[in-house]
Amino acid sequence: MSGIVFRRAREADLPAIIAMLADDELGKLREDTSLPLADGYLRAFKAIDADPNQYLAVATKGDEIVGTLQLTFIAGLSRKGALRGQIEAVRVASGHRSEGIGQKMFEWAIAECRTRGCILVQLTTDRDRIDAHRFYDRLGFEASHLGYKLKF
C-alpha cells in the first residue's frame, strides 16, 4: 500500500474525523456529525492540538482523509520512569477498509512511539469489537489487562 501520507490533523479535518468516529455500531450512538459540529469537538481539538503529548493524526490518500488515530504519550514513574504510547480512536474510512490502511496506520504510530522513546505501546478497545481484537493480535499486541470505565 503506497500513497498513504500521515500528518497532524487540522481543524478543517474535523468533519471527516467525526464522520469516521460515527461510522460504526458503537460510534453512531455517541457521535454527532451534523454541521456545524458541536462546540465540544472544537474545544477538544484545540486542547489536543495544544498539548505536546497528544498527536491527532490523519492518514491521507491524495486529498482524501482515509484514516485517523490519536496518540497520547504518557510519562509515568512505573517501569523506571518509562514513557508509554497510547493509541486511541483508530478509524479507517468505510470506503477504504480492507486496503491495508489500518496496518499502515499502526506501523506509523508504533514508529512514532519509538521515535519519542516509548518503551511500550498500548491501546484499549471495546470488548464488542471482535474483528479489531483479531487485528491487534495479528499485529503482535497482547490482551494483557482488563479495563474499566466509570461514566458520568
DRENTORKOL-3810 file (N, C-alpha, C; in nm, 4 decimals):
REM DRENTORKOL-3810
@n.u->0.0853; n.v->-0.1175; n.w->0.0000; ca.u->0.0000; ca.v->0.0000; ca.w->0.0000; c.u->0.0892; c.v->0.1228; c.w->0.0000
@n.u->0.0882; n.v->0.1946; n.w->-0.1076; ca.u->0.1651; ca.v->0.3177; ca.w->-0.1139; c.u->0.0690; c.v->0.4340; c.w->-0.1336
@n.u->0.1224; n.v->0.5529; n.w->-0.1246; ca.u->0.0398; ca.v->0.6705; ca.w->-0.1429; c.u->-0.0303; c.v->0.7183; c.w->-0.0172
@n.u->-0.0087; n.v->0.6526; n.w->0.0961; ca.u->-0.0681; ca.v->0.6973; ca.w->0.2221; c.u->0.0314; c.v->0.7907; c.w->0.2904
@n.u->-0.0157; n.v->0.9075; n.w->0.3282; ca.u->0.0666; ca.v->1.0076; ca.w->0.3953; c.u->0.0016; c.v->1.0364; c.w->0.5304
@n.u->0.0845; n.v->1.0464; n.w->0.6335; ca.u->0.0367; ca.v->1.0774; ca.w->0.7679; c.u->0.0761; c.v->1.2195; c.w->0.8023
@n.u->-0.0161; n.v->1.2888; n.w->0.8673; ca.u->0.0114; ca.v->1.4253; ca.w->0.9123; c.u->-0.0739; c.v->1.4565; c.w->1.0334
@n.u->-0.0344; n.v->1.5638; n.w->1.1008; ca.u->-0.1128; ca.v->1.6132; ca.w->1.2140; c.u->-0.2462; c.v->1.6654; c.w->1.1612
@n.u->-0.3536; n.v->1.6340; n.w->1.2304; ca.u->-0.4871; ca.v->1.6796; ca.w->1.1907; c.u->-0.4965; c.v->1.8311; c.w->1.2041
@n.u->-0.5776; n.v->1.8882; n.w->1.1179; ca.u->-0.6073; ca.v->2.0318; ca.w->1.1202; c.u->-0.7545; c.v->2.0504; c.w->1.1552
@n.u->-0.7878; n.v->2.1685; n.w->1.2001; ca.u->-0.9267; ca.v->2.1967; ca.w->1.2357; c.u->-1.0218; c.v->2.1663; c.w->1.1200
@n.u->-0.9800; n.v->2.1963; n.w->0.9987; ca.u->-1.0639; ca.v->2.1716; ca.w->0.8811; c.u->-1.0909; c.v->2.0224; c.w->0.8587
@n.u->-1.0109; n.v->1.9353; n.w->0.9205; ca.u->-1.0285; ca.v->1.7907; ca.w->0.9066; c.u->-1.1371; c.v->1.7348; c.w->0.9982
@n.u->-1.1838; n.v->1.8149; n.w->1.0931; ca.u->-1.2766; ca.v->1.7634; ca.w->1.1946; c.u->-1.4024; c.v->1.6969; c.w->1.1381
@n.u->-1.4703; n.v->1.7538; n.w->1.0384; ca.u->-1.5891; ca.v->1.6835; ca.w->0.9882; c.u->-1.5577; c.v->1.5415; c.w->0.9384
@n.u->-1.4468; n.v->1.5244; n.w->0.8686; ca.u->-1.4093; ca.v->1.3912; ca.w->0.8197; c.u->-1.3739; c.v->1.2984; c.w->0.9347
@n.u->-1.3045; n.v->1.3496; n.w->1.0351; ca.u->-1.2664; ca.v->1.2674; ca.w->1.1504; c.u->-1.3910; c.v->1.2238; c.w->1.2275
@n.u->-1.4795; n.v->1.3174; n.w->1.2545; ca.u->-1.6012; ca.v->1.2852; ca.w->1.3295; c.u->-1.6870; c.v->1.1861; c.w->1.2501
@n.u->-1.6927; n.v->1.2018; n.w->1.1194; ca.u->-1.7688; ca.v->1.1081; ca.w->1.0361; c.u->-1.7129; c.v->0.9663; c.w->1.0509
@n.u->-1.5807; n.v->0.9526; n.w->1.0562; ca.u->-1.5213; ca.v->0.8195; ca.w->1.0746; c.u->-1.5508; c.v->0.7653; c.w->1.2142
@n.u->-1.5455; n.v->0.8513; n.w->1.3154; ca.u->-1.5755; ca.v->0.8067; ca.w->1.4516; c.u->-1.7201; c.v->0.7587; c.w->1.4637
@n.u->-1.8091; n.v->0.8184; n.w->1.3848; ca.u->-1.9514; ca.v->0.7847; ca.w->1.3918; c.u->-1.9899; c.v->0.6662; c.w->1.3041
@n.u->-1.8994; n.v->0.6213; n.w->1.2198; ca.u->-1.9329; ca.v->0.5227; ca.w->1.1165; c.u->-1.9163; c.v->0.3784; c.w->1.1625
@n.u->-1.9773; n.v->0.3444; n.w->1.2735; ca.u->-1.9881; ca.v->0.2044; ca.w->1.3152; c.u->-2.0983; c.v->0.1935; c.w->1.4192
@n.u->-2.1279; n.v->0.0718; n.w->1.4594; ca.u->-2.2410; ca.v->0.0478; ca.w->1.5500; c.u->-2.2268; c.v->0.1206; c.w->1.6835
@n.u->-2.1052; n.v->0.1299; n.w->1.7356; ca.u->-2.0854; ca.v->0.1977; ca.w->1.8634; c.u->-2.0802; c.v->0.3495; c.w->1.8456
@n.u->-2.0061; n.v->0.3947; n.w->1.7462; ca.u->-1.9880; ca.v->0.5374; ca.w->1.7245; c.u->-2.1149; c.v->0.6109; c.w->1.6871
@n.u->-2.2022; n.v->0.5456; n.w->1.6117; ca.u->-2.3245; ca.v->0.6153; ca.w->1.5697; c.u->-2.4151; c.v->0.6500; c.w->1.6873
@n.u->-2.3938; n.v->0.5824; n.w->1.8003; ca.u->-2.4735; ca.v->0.6109; ca.w->1.9192; c.u->-2.4167; c.v->0.7255; c.w->2.0022
@n.u->-2.2893; n.v->0.7591; n.w->1.9808; ca.u->-2.2278; ca.v->0.8593; ca.w->2.0684; c.u->-2.1730; c.v->0.9820; c.w->1.9974
@n.u->-2.1704; n.v->0.9817; n.w->1.8643; ca.u->-2.1173; ca.v->1.0962; ca.w->1.7904; c.u->-2.2289; c.v->1.1714; c.w->1.7182
@n.u->-2.2003; n.v->1.2957; n.w->1.6828; ca.u->-2.2967; ca.v->1.3820; ca.w->1.6144; c.u->-2.2260; c.v->1.4460; c.w->1.4957
@n.u->-2.2610; n.v->1.4034; n.w->1.3754; ca.u->-2.1939; ca.v->1.4524; ca.w->1.2548; c.u->-2.2619; c.v->1.5747; c.w->1.1948
@n.u->-2.3700; n.v->1.6223; n.w->1.2566; ca.u->-2.4401; ca.v->1.7370; ca.w->1.1982; c.u->-2.3494; c.v->1.8592; c.w->1.1981
@n.u->-2.3698; n.v->1.9417; n.w->1.0946; ca.u->-2.2910; ca.v->2.0640; ca.w->1.0789; c.u->-2.3770; c.v->2.1840; c.w->1.1124
@n.u->-2.3231; n.v->2.2857; n.w->1.1738; ca.u->-2.1845; ca.v->2.2895; ca.w->1.2223; c.u->-2.1643; c.v->2.1895; c.w->1.3365
@n.u->-2.0425; n.v->2.1427; n.w->1.3484; ca.u->-2.0117; ca.v->2.0451; ca.w->1.4528; c.u->-2.0365; c.v->2.1040; c.w->1.5913
@n.u->-2.0711; n.v->2.0180; n.w->1.6837; ca.u->-2.0910; ca.v->2.0600; ca.w->1.8227; c.u->-1.9639; c.v->2.1263; c.w->1.8756
@n.u->-1.9812; n.v->2.2286; n.w->1.9573; ca.u->-1.8685; ca.v->2.3047; ca.w->2.0113; c.u->-1.7667; c.v->2.2171; c.w->2.0840
@n.u->-1.8128; n.v->2.1104; n.w->2.1469; ca.u->-1.7221; ca.v->2.0226; ca.w->2.2205; c.u->-1.6130; c.v->1.9639; c.w->2.1328
@n.u->-1.6447; n.v->1.9350; n.w->2.0080; ca.u->-1.5432; ca.v->1.8806; ca.w->1.9176; c.u->-1.4302; c.v->1.9809; c.w->1.8949
@n.u->-1.4659; n.v->2.1062; n.w->1.8731; ca.u->-1.3638; ca.v->2.2086; ca.w->1.8504; c.u->-1.2825; c.v->2.2338; c.w->1.9767
@n.u->-1.3473; n.v->2.2370; n.w->2.0926; ca.u->-1.2738; ca.v->2.2549; ca.w->2.2183; c.u->-1.1754; c.v->2.1402; c.w->2.2396
@n.u->-1.2214; n.v->2.0187; n.w->2.2149; ca.u->-1.1337; ca.v->1.9028; ca.w->2.2320; c.u->-1.0178; c.v->1.9079; c.w->2.1334
@n.u->-1.0467; n.v->1.9432; n.w->2.0086; ca.u->-0.9399; ca.v->1.9521; ca.w->1.9091; c.u->-0.8342; c.v->2.0533; c.w->1.9522
@n.u->-0.8776; n.v->2.1694; n.w->1.9978; ca.u->-0.7825; ca.v->2.2732; ca.w->2.0388; c.u->-0.6972; c.v->2.2269; c.w->2.1564
@n.u->-0.7570; n.v->2.1569; n.w->2.2505; ca.u->-0.6806; ca.v->2.1053; ca.w->2.3647; c.u->-0.5792; c.v->2.0006; c.w->2.3194
@n.u->-0.6211; n.v->1.9107; n.w->2.2322; ca.u->-0.5306; ca.v->1.8076; ca.w->2.1805; c.u->-0.4166; c.v->1.8725; c.w->2.1043
@n.u->-0.4508; n.v->1.9657; n.w->2.0173; ca.u->-0.3509; ca.v->2.0293; ca.w->1.9307; c.u->-0.2490; c.v->2.1108; c.w->2.0106
@n.u->-0.2901; n.v->2.1654; n.w->2.1246; ca.u->-0.2007; ca.v->2.2476; ca.w->2.2066; c.u->-0.1116; c.v->2.1647; c.w->2.2990
@n.u->-0.1409; n.v->2.0376; n.w->2.3144; ca.u->-0.0697; ca.v->1.9513; ca.w->2.4092; c.u->0.0417; c.v->1.8753; c.w->2.3378
@n.u->0.1673; n.v->1.8973; n.w->2.3753; ca.u->0.2776; ca.v->1.8285; ca.w->2.3067; c.u->0.2782; c.v->1.6768; c.w->2.3285
@n.u->0.2011; n.v->1.6286; n.w->2.4230; ca.u->0.1929; ca.v->1.4845; ca.w->2.4469; c.u->0.0750; c.v->1.4201; c.w->2.3741
@n.u->0.0115; n.v->1.4950; n.w->2.2875; ca.u->-0.1005; ca.v->1.4445; ca.w->2.2073; c.u->-0.0679; c.v->1.4627; c.w->2.0596
@n.u->-0.1088; n.v->1.3671; n.w->1.9786; ca.u->-0.0914; ca.v->1.3783; ca.w->1.8342; c.u->-0.2157; c.v->1.3186; c.w->1.7691
@n.u->-0.3026; n.v->1.4040; n.w->1.7184; ca.u->-0.4181; ca.v->1.3597; ca.w->1.6425; c.u->-0.3747; c.v->1.3527; c.w->1.4972
@n.u->-0.3723; n.v->1.2327; n.w->1.4443; ca.u->-0.3196; ca.v->1.2107; ca.w->1.3099; c.u->-0.4308; c.v->1.1773; c.w->1.2121
@n.u->-0.4073; n.v->1.2141; n.w->1.0870; ca.u->-0.4907; ca.v->1.1664; ca.w->0.9779; c.u->-0.4006; c.v->1.0979; c.w->0.8769
@n.u->-0.4577; n.v->0.9966; n.w->0.8129; ca.u->-0.3931; ca.v->0.9288; ca.w->0.7011; c.u->-0.4634; c.v->0.9786; c.w->0.5759
@n.u->-0.3862; n.v->1.0226; n.w->0.4798; ca.u->-0.4446; ca.v->1.0746; ca.w->0.3575; c.u->-0.3980; c.v->0.9933; c.w->0.2378
@n.u->-0.4843; n.v->0.9885; n.w->0.1400; ca.u->-0.4545; ca.v->0.9260; ca.w->0.0108; c.u->-0.4929; c.v->1.0312; c.w->-0.0915
@n.u->-0.3926; n.v->1.0964; n.w->-0.1486; ca.u->-0.4217; ca.v->1.2138; ca.w->-0.2302; c.u->-0.4760; c.v->1.3225; c.w->-0.1403
@n.u->-0.5866; n.v->1.3790; n.w->-0.1790; ca.u->-0.6501; ca.v->1.4844; ca.w->-0.0980; c.u->-0.7545; c.v->1.4305; c.w->-0.0014
@n.u->-0.7750; n.v->1.2994; n.w->-0.0008; ca.u->-0.8803; ca.v->1.2381; ca.w->0.0803; c.u->-0.8269; c.v->1.1878; c.w->0.2141
@n.u->-0.9003; n.v->1.2171; n.w->0.3202; ca.u->-0.8676; ca.v->1.1621; ca.w->0.4523; c.u->-0.9279; c.v->1.0232; c.w->0.4589
@n.u->-0.8416; n.v->0.9230; n.w->0.4783; ca.u->-0.8870; ca.v->0.7839; ca.w->0.4755; c.u->-0.8741; c.v->0.7148; c.w->0.6111
@n.u->-0.8125; n.v->0.7822; n.w->0.7090; ca.u->-0.7977; ca.v->0.7226; ca.w->0.8408; c.u->-0.7605; c.v->0.8269; c.w->0.9437
@n.u->-0.7784; n.v->0.7895; n.w->1.0693; ca.u->-0.7412; ca.v->0.8770; ca.w->1.1800; c.u->-0.7071; c.v->0.7930; c.w->1.3019
@n.u->-0.6252; n.v->0.8488; n.w->1.3872; ca.u->-0.5970; ca.v->0.7904; ca.w->1.5179; c.u->-0.5383; c.v->0.8987; c.w->1.6060
@n.u->-0.5439; n.v->0.8739; n.w->1.7360; ca.u->-0.4865; ca.v->0.9672; ca.w->1.8325; c.u->-0.3789; c.v->0.8956; c.w->1.9123
@n.u->-0.2621; n.v->0.9577; n.w->1.9181; ca.u->-0.1521; ca.v->0.9088; ca.w->2.0010; c.u->-0.1419; c.v->0.9971; c.w->2.1245
@n.u->-0.1258; n.v->0.9336; n.w->2.2381; ca.u->-0.1003; ca.v->1.0056; ca.w->2.3627; c.u->0.0271; c.v->0.9484; c.w->2.4217
@n.u->0.1169; n.v->1.0362; n.w->2.4593; ca.u->0.2436; ca.v->0.9955; ca.w->2.5195; c.u->0.2318; c.v->1.0180; c.w->2.6697
@n.u->0.2442; n.v->0.9083; n.w->2.7457; ca.u->0.2175; ca.v->0.9101; ca.w->2.8889; c.u->0.3473; c.v->0.8882; c.w->2.9656
@n.u->0.3882; n.v->0.9897; n.w->3.0392; ca.u->0.5037; ca.v->0.9750; ca.w->3.1277; c.u->0.4555; c.v->0.9136; c.w->3.2582
@n.u->0.5345; n.v->0.8227; n.w->3.3126; ca.u->0.4944; ca.v->0.7595; ca.w->3.4379; c.u->0.6154; c.v->0.7165; c.w->3.5181
@n.u->0.5957; n.v->0.6964; n.w->3.6449; ca.u->0.7045; ca.v->0.6523; ca.w->3.7316; c.u->0.7285; c.v->0.5022; c.w->3.7204
@n.u->0.6239; n.v->0.4263; n.w->3.6888; ca.u->0.6431; ca.v->0.2815; ca.w->3.6800; c.u->0.7346; c.v->0.2475; c.w->3.5622
@n.u->0.7930; n.v->0.1305; n.w->3.5708; ca.u->0.8883; ca.v->0.0842; ca.w->3.4697; c.u->1.0062; c.v->0.1804; c.w->3.4583
@n.u->1.0515; n.v->0.2267; n.w->3.5762; ca.u->1.1696; ca.v->0.3134; ca.w->3.5878; c.u->1.1530; c.v->0.4471; c.w->3.5159
@n.u->1.0333; n.v->0.5016; n.w->3.5240; ca.u->1.0079; ca.v->0.6324; ca.w->3.4632; c.u->0.9837; c.v->0.6254; c.w->3.3137
@n.u->0.9296; n.v->0.5170; n.w->3.2682; ca.u->0.9125; ca.v->0.4943; ca.w->3.1247; c.u->0.8034; c.v->0.5807; c.w->3.0628
@n.u->0.8213; n.v->0.6065; n.w->2.9357; ca.u->0.7211; ca.v->0.6734; ca.w->2.8542; c.u->0.6437; c.v->0.5657; c.w->2.7777
@n.u->0.5116; n.v->0.5790; n.w->2.7781; ca.u->0.4249; ca.v->0.4847; ca.w->2.7063; c.u->0.3538; c.v->0.5587; c.w->2.5943
@n.u->0.3265; n.v->0.4878; n.w->2.4887; ca.u->0.2423; ca.v->0.5409; ca.w->2.3820; c.u->0.1057; c.v->0.4769; c.w->2.3905
@n.u->0.0023; n.v->0.5582; n.w->2.3864; ca.u->-0.1361; ca.v->0.5092; ca.w->2.3900; c.u->-0.1987; c.v->0.5403; c.w->2.2546
@n.u->-0.2529; n.v->0.4397; n.w->2.1884; ca.u->-0.3204; ca.v->0.4573; ca.w->2.0605; c.u->-0.4703; c.v->0.4474; c.w->2.0852
@n.u->-0.5431; n.v->0.5470; n.w->2.0384; ca.u->-0.6883; ca.v->0.5518; ca.w->2.0594; c.u->-0.7580; c.v->0.6010; c.w->1.9335
@n.u->-0.8881; n.v->0.5790; n.w->1.9305; ca.u->-0.9775; ca.v->0.6339; ca.w->1.8274; c.u->-0.9274; c.v->0.6036; c.w->1.6860
@n.u->-0.8927; n.v->0.4791; n.w->1.6630; ca.u->-0.8437; ca.v->0.4364; ca.w->1.5321; c.u->-0.9634; c.v->0.4105; c.w->1.4420
@n.u->-0.9640; n.v->0.4751; n.w->1.3274; ca.u->-1.0717; ca.v->0.4538; ca.w->1.2309; c.u->-1.0156; c.v->0.4627; c.w->1.0894
@n.u->-1.0725; n.v->0.3803; n.w->1.0029; ca.u->-1.0458; ca.v->0.3866; ca.w->0.8596; c.u->-1.1790; c.v->0.4170; c.w->0.7924
@n.u->-1.1773; n.v->0.5084; n.w->0.6963; ca.u->-1.3000; ca.v->0.5446; ca.w->0.6251; c.u->-1.3618; c.v->0.4202; c.w->0.5622
@n.u->-1.4930; n.v->0.4092; n.w->0.5716; ca.u->-1.5622; ca.v->0.2865; ca.w->0.5303; c.u->-1.5330; c.v->0.2469; c.w->0.3859
@n.u->-1.5159; n.v->0.3405; n.w->0.2977; ca.u->-1.4868; ca.v->0.3089; ca.w->0.1583; c.u->-1.3451; c.v->0.2605; c.w->0.1340
@n.u->-1.2629; n.v->0.2594; n.w->0.2380; ca.u->-1.1218; ca.v->0.2209; ca.w->0.2236; c.u->-1.0807; c.v->0.1083; c.w->0.3175
@n.u->-1.1768; n.v->0.0432; n.w->0.3789; ca.u->-1.1434; ca.v->-0.0688; ca.w->0.4668; c.u->-1.0982; c.v->-0.1877; c.w->0.3832
@n.u->-1.0163; n.v->-0.2716; n.w->0.4424; ca.u->-0.9605; ca.v->-0.3913; ca.w->0.3772; c.u->-0.8612; c.v->-0.3566; c.w->0.2669
@n.u->-0.8026; n.v->-0.2374; n.w->0.2740; ca.u->-0.6988; ca.v->-0.1971; ca.w->0.1781; c.u->-0.5598; c.v->-0.1966; c.w->0.2424
@n.u->-0.5502; n.v->-0.2361; n.w->0.3693; ca.u->-0.4225; ca.v->-0.2351; ca.w->0.4384; c.u->-0.3902; c.v->-0.1032; c.w->0.5060
@n.u->-0.4828; n.v->-0.0095; n.w->0.5052; ca.u->-0.4585; ca.v->0.1226; ca.w->0.5642; c.u->-0.4430; c.v->0.1120; c.w->0.7154
@n.u->-0.5260; n.v->0.0309; n.w->0.7809; ca.u->-0.5156; ca.v->0.0147; ca.w->0.9258; c.u->-0.3776; c.v->-0.0347; c.w->0.9670
@n.u->-0.3248; n.v->-0.1309; n.w->0.8956; ca.u->-0.1904; ca.v->-0.1813; ca.w->0.9276; c.u->-0.0868; c.v->-0.0720; c.w->0.9080
@n.u->-0.0972; n.v->0.0039; n.w->0.8003; ca.u->-0.0032; ca.v->0.1147; ca.w->0.7777; c.u->-0.0136; c.v->0.2184; c.w->0.8893
@n.u->-0.1347; n.v->0.2443; n.w->0.9347; ca.u->-0.1541; ca.v->0.3408; ca.w->1.0426; c.u->-0.0837; c.v->0.2940; c.w->1.1694
@n.u->-0.0967; n.v->0.1664; n.w->1.2014; ca.u->-0.0315; ca.v->0.1140; ca.w->1.3212; c.u->0.1195; c.v->0.1114; c.w->1.3058
@n.u->0.1686; n.v->0.0765; n.w->1.1899; ca.u->0.3140; ca.v->0.0799; ca.w->1.1676; c.u->0.3662; c.v->0.2208; c.w->1.1886
@n.u->0.2945; n.v->0.3202; n.w->1.1353; ca.u->0.3346; ca.v->0.4599; ca.w->1.1522; c.u->0.3293; c.v->0.4996; c.w->1.2996
@n.u->0.2196; n.v->0.4659; n.w->1.3683; ca.u->0.2023; ca.v->0.5044; ca.w->1.5091; c.u->0.3095; c.v->0.4406; c.w->1.5970
@n.u->0.3392; n.v->0.3149; n.w->1.5743; ca.u->0.4418; ca.v->0.2457; ca.w->1.6529; c.u->0.5779; c.v->0.3091; c.w->1.6282
@n.u->0.6066; n.v->0.3441; n.w->1.5045; ca.u->0.7333; ca.v->0.4119; ca.w->1.4731; c.u->0.7410; c.v->0.5475; c.w->1.5434
@n.u->0.6300; n.v->0.6212; n.w->1.5475; ca.u->0.6271; ca.v->0.7498; ca.w->1.6192; c.u->0.6558; c.v->0.7291; c.w->1.7672
@n.u->0.5984; n.v->0.6249; n.w->1.8249; ca.u->0.6219; ca.v->0.5960; ca.w->1.9666; c.u->0.7688; c.v->0.5618; c.w->1.9909
@n.u->0.8282; n.v->0.4835; n.w->1.9051; ca.u->0.9717; ca.v->0.4514; ca.w->1.9184; c.u->1.0563; c.v->0.5776; c.w->1.9078
@n.u->1.0230; n.v->0.6624; n.w->1.8128; ca.u->1.0976; ca.v->0.7873; ca.w->1.7940; c.u->1.0915; c.v->0.8735; c.w->1.9193
@n.u->0.9772; n.v->0.8739; n.w->1.9875; ca.u->0.9601; ca.v->0.9519; ca.w->2.1103; c.u->1.0268; c.v->0.8877; c.w->2.2309
@n.u->1.0716; n.v->0.7631; n.w->2.2168; ca.u->1.1376; ca.v->0.6957; ca.w->2.3285; c.u->1.0460; c.v->0.6114; c.w->2.4145
@n.u->0.9277; n.v->0.5784; n.w->2.3651; ca.u->0.8360; ca.v->0.4932; ca.w->2.4413; c.u->0.8941; c.v->0.3528; c.w->2.4556
@n.u->0.8688; n.v->0.2916; n.w->2.5716; ca.u->0.9140; ca.v->0.1536; ca.w->2.5908; c.u->0.8047; c.v->0.0534; c.w->2.5579
@n.u->0.6816; n.v->0.1027; n.w->2.5443; ca.u->0.5728; ca.v->0.0153; ca.w->2.5018; c.u->0.4623; c.v->0.0994; c.w->2.4403
@n.u->0.3796; n.v->0.0304; n.w->2.3640; ca.u->0.2623; ca.v->0.0914; ca.w->2.3034; c.u->0.1418; c.v->0.0134; c.w->2.3539
@n.u->0.0399; n.v->0.0852; n.w->2.3954; ca.u->-0.0794; ca.v->0.0203; ca.w->2.4480; c.u->-0.2027; c.v->0.0804; c.w->2.3823
@n.u->-0.3125; n.v->0.0084; n.w->2.3957; ca.u->-0.4389; ca.v->0.0573; ca.w->2.3441; c.u->-0.5511; c.v->-0.0048; c.w->2.4235
@n.u->-0.6664; n.v->0.0560; n.w->2.4142; ca.u->-0.7862; ca.v->-0.0056; ca.w->2.4683; c.u->-0.8814; c.v->-0.0264; c.w->2.3520
@n.u->-0.9691; n.v->-0.1223; n.w->2.3670; ca.u->-1.0665; ca.v->-0.1499; ca.w->2.2628; c.u->-1.1943; c.v->-0.2001; c.w->2.3283
@n.u->-1.3042; n.v->-0.1663; n.w->2.2703; ca.u->-1.4316; ca.v->-0.2130; ca.w->2.3232; c.u->-1.4380; c.v->-0.3647; c.w->2.3104
@n.u->-1.4893; n.v->-0.4290; n.w->2.4119; ca.u->-1.4937; ca.v->-0.5760; ca.w->2.4113; c.u->-1.5793; c.v->-0.6308; c.w->2.2980
@n.u->-1.6690; n.v->-0.5500; n.w->2.2414; ca.u->-1.7549; ca.v->-0.5954; ca.w->2.1325; c.u->-1.6894; c.v->-0.5852; c.w->1.9941
@n.u->-1.5722; n.v->-0.5273; n.w->1.9858; ca.u->-1.5037; ca.v->-0.5120; ca.w->1.8567; c.u->-1.4164; c.v->-0.6349; c.w->1.8273
@n.u->-1.4805; n.v->-0.7462; n.w->1.8031; ca.u->-1.4120; ca.v->-0.8749; ca.w->1.7858; c.u->-1.3153; c.v->-0.8710; c.w->1.6675
@n.u->-1.3556; n.v->-0.8123; n.w->1.5553; ca.u->-1.2653; ca.v->-0.8036; ca.w->1.4398; c.u->-1.1409; c.v->-0.7225; c.w->1.4742
@n.u->-1.1589; n.v->-0.6150; n.w->1.5502; ca.u->-1.0440; ca.v->-0.5338; ca.w->1.5916; c.u->-0.9508; c.v->-0.6144; c.w->1.6809
@n.u->-1.0050; n.v->-0.6972; n.w->1.7676; ca.u->-0.9216; ca.v->-0.7802; ca.w->1.8549; c.u->-0.8327; c.v->-0.8723; c.w->1.7723
@n.u->-0.8911; n.v->-0.9347; n.w->1.6703; ca.u->-0.8107; ca.v->-1.0222; ca.w->1.5830; c.u->-0.7016; c.v->-0.9428; c.w->1.5124
@n.u->-0.7336; n.v->-0.8225; n.w->1.4685; ca.u->-0.6368; ca.v->-0.7351; ca.w->1.4027; c.u->-0.5215; c.v->-0.7016; c.w->1.4974
@n.u->-0.5526; n.v->-0.6627; n.w->1.6206; ca.u->-0.4490; ca.v->-0.6281; ca.w->1.7177; c.u->-0.3629; c.v->-0.7495; c.w->1.7516
@n.u->-0.4258; n.v->-0.8650; n.w->1.7643; ca.u->-0.3498; ca.v->-0.9883; ca.w->1.7877; c.u->-0.2514; c.v->-1.0122; c.w->1.6728
@n.u->-0.2996; n.v->-0.9960; n.w->1.5514; ca.u->-0.2146; ca.v->-1.0173; ca.w->1.4335; c.u->-0.0958; c.v->-0.9206; c.w->1.4305
@n.u->-0.1152; n.v->-0.8010; n.w->1.4844; ca.u->-0.0071; ca.v->-0.7019; ca.w->1.4883; c.u->0.0931; c.v->-0.7285; c.w->1.6007
@n.u->0.0621; n.v->-0.8245; n.w->1.6884; ca.u->0.1538; ca.v->-0.8589; ca.w->1.7967; c.u->0.1166; c.v->-0.8031; c.w->1.9322
@n.u->0.0035; n.v->-0.7334; n.w->1.9422; ca.u->-0.0407; ca.v->-0.6838; ca.w->2.0722; c.u->-0.0918; c.v->-0.8007; c.w->2.1553
@n.u->-0.0745; n.v->-0.7918; n.w->2.2866; ca.u->-0.1255; ca.v->-0.8921; ca.w->2.3796; c.u->-0.2424; c.v->-0.8342; c.w->2.4585
@n.u->-0.3451; n.v->-0.9139; n.w->2.4763; ca.u->-0.4576; ca.v->-0.8749; ca.w->2.5628; c.u->-0.4144; c.v->-0.9024; c.w->2.7065
@n.u->-0.3376; n.v->-0.8100; n.w->2.7637; ca.u->-0.2713; ca.v->-0.8346; ca.w->2.8921; c.u->-0.3449; c.v->-0.7781; c.w->3.0128
@n.u->-0.4407; n.v->-0.6880; n.w->2.9919; ca.u->-0.5067; ca.v->-0.6223; ca.w->3.1040; c.u->-0.6576; c.v->-0.6228; c.w->3.0839
@n.u->-0.7268; n.v->-0.5994; n.w->3.1902; ca.u->-0.8707; ca.v->-0.5829; ca.w->3.1873; c.u->-0.8998; c.v->-0.4373; c.w->3.2218
@n.u->-0.9776; n.v->-0.3701; n.w->3.1414; ca.u->-1.0033; ca.v->-0.2281; ca.w->3.1637; c.u->-1.1412; c.v->-0.2020; c.w->3.2200
@n.u->-1.1554; n.v->-0.0913; n.w->3.2908; ca.u->-1.2819; ca.v->-0.0494; ca.w->3.3482; c.u->-1.3034; c.v->0.0970; c.w->3.3174
@n.u->-1.4288; n.v->0.1369; n.w->3.3080; ca.u->-1.4644; ca.v->0.2770; ca.w->3.2879; c.u->-1.5761; c.v->0.3135; c.w->3.3842
@n.u->-1.5771; n.v->0.4368; n.w->3.4259; ca.u->-1.6850; ca.v->0.4918; ca.w->3.5068; c.u->-1.7426; c.v->0.6096; c.w->3.4281
@n.u->-1.8637; n.v->0.5966; n.w->3.3823; ca.u->-1.9250; ca.v->0.7031; ca.w->3.3011; c.u->-1.9981; c.v->0.8021; c.w->3.3907
@n.u->-1.9963; n.v->0.9270; n.w->3.3504; ca.u->-2.0659; ca.v->1.0333; ca.w->3.4223; c.u->-2.1774; c.v->1.0879; c.w->3.3368
END
